[in-house]
Structure formats: C-alpha cells, structure tokens
C-alpha cells in the first residue's frame, strides 16, 4: 500500500504488505535490506505516520515496531502500536518489523 503524508511533512512510502516478524534491530535492518528494491526500516517520523494510519494500512499488531532512527550506538527508536508512544530500546531487544520503500 502506498501512503502520502500529512500537511506537516510530505511522507511518501510504500508499505510492505506483511509484518516481517519479531527480531532484534540488527536483524531487522538485515531482513529489510534482503527484500531488495529499496526496502528498509521506516524512519522514526515515517513509523509514526504508519501508526497514525494503521487502520487504513492494516496488518499491524498492537506491539512495538522498530524504526531505523538510532538513539545512540546501543539503542534505536521504536513505536508502540497499542499506545502511539515512541521509545528508545536497546538494539538487542525484540520488536516487530514492517518495511517501507520510497515512492
């Protein structure tokens, strides 16, 4: 599904149709890259937009999802799809993965 962002910021991405599973951040980056054709983890901003449109997009669990935006060397931002809150967690933590690519 392709989505276009809000008036605040133009976000144009195609969302991979399936949840790719639960994994640590390094594995998430690797799995998205292995999809080829520009698939990647969404940025923190893109992930928030996916959350705001989760019902329209479909296929999200009410759990955490990784973003590509790093907080520091050991942690990265993720988002709770039950609450909408964004947190930074250790990259060794387990979260869900949904890939995007630019359109």
N, C-alpha and C positions, 0 to 999 in steps of 0.2 A: 504494500500500500504506500502511495506517495502522499506526503503531507506538506503543507505550506504553513509557515509560521505566522505568528500574530503580528499586529501592527508595531509592537515594540521592537522586534528584531526579526529579520527575514530568516527563516529556517526552512530549507528545502531539502528534505531527505526522503529516501525510500526506506521503508522499514522491512527488515527480513520477516517473512511470514510466520516463522516459528521461534519459540523460545529455544535457545541452544543448550539449556541445562544449567546446572549449578556447578560452579568451579571457582578456583582462586583467580585473582586478577591476571597474573602472568599467563595462565592457561586461556583465559577469556580473550586476551589480546591475540594469542596464537590462533585460537579456533576461528575468530572473526577473520583474521588475515588469510587463513586457509580456505575460506569461502571464495576467495578471488574476486575479481571485478570490482575492487574498491570497497568491499565490505569491511567495516571496522566497528569498534565500540563507539557509542554516541558520546559526545562531549557532555559535560555537566548541564549546560543550557539545553542541549538537544534532548537529553534524558528527561529533564523537567517538562519540556514540551510534549514528549511521549506520554508522560504521566497525565498531563492536563487533557490529553486526547485518548487516553487508554480505552475508553468505551468505544470510541469510533474505530480505533485501530484493532482492538481485540487481541486475545491470546496472552495477556499478561496475568501472572499470578500475583496475589496480594503478599508479595515478599520483596526483598531488596534486589536491585539490579545495578550492575557495575556501569560506571562511566569511564571514559578514557582520561579524564582530568585528574591528574595526580595532586595530592595534598603535599606530600614530601616524598623522599626516597622509599619509605616503607609503607605508605598508605595512599589510597585513592578515594575519590568521592563515589558514593552510591546513593540510590534513592529508594525509599520505602514506597512501594506501590499500594500500600494499605493506608498510609498517612500523608504522603506527599513530601515528607521531610527528607532533606539531603544530609548525609553524614559522611565523615571520612572514617574508613575502616582499614585495618591492616590488609595489605595485598594478599596475605596468606589466608584471609577469611574467605568464606564461601558465599557467593551471591549468584543470582541468575544473570543470564546473558541474552541480550537481544541486539542484533547487529543492525547498522544503518549504512547507507552509502549516499553520497552527494548525487543530486539530480541536476 
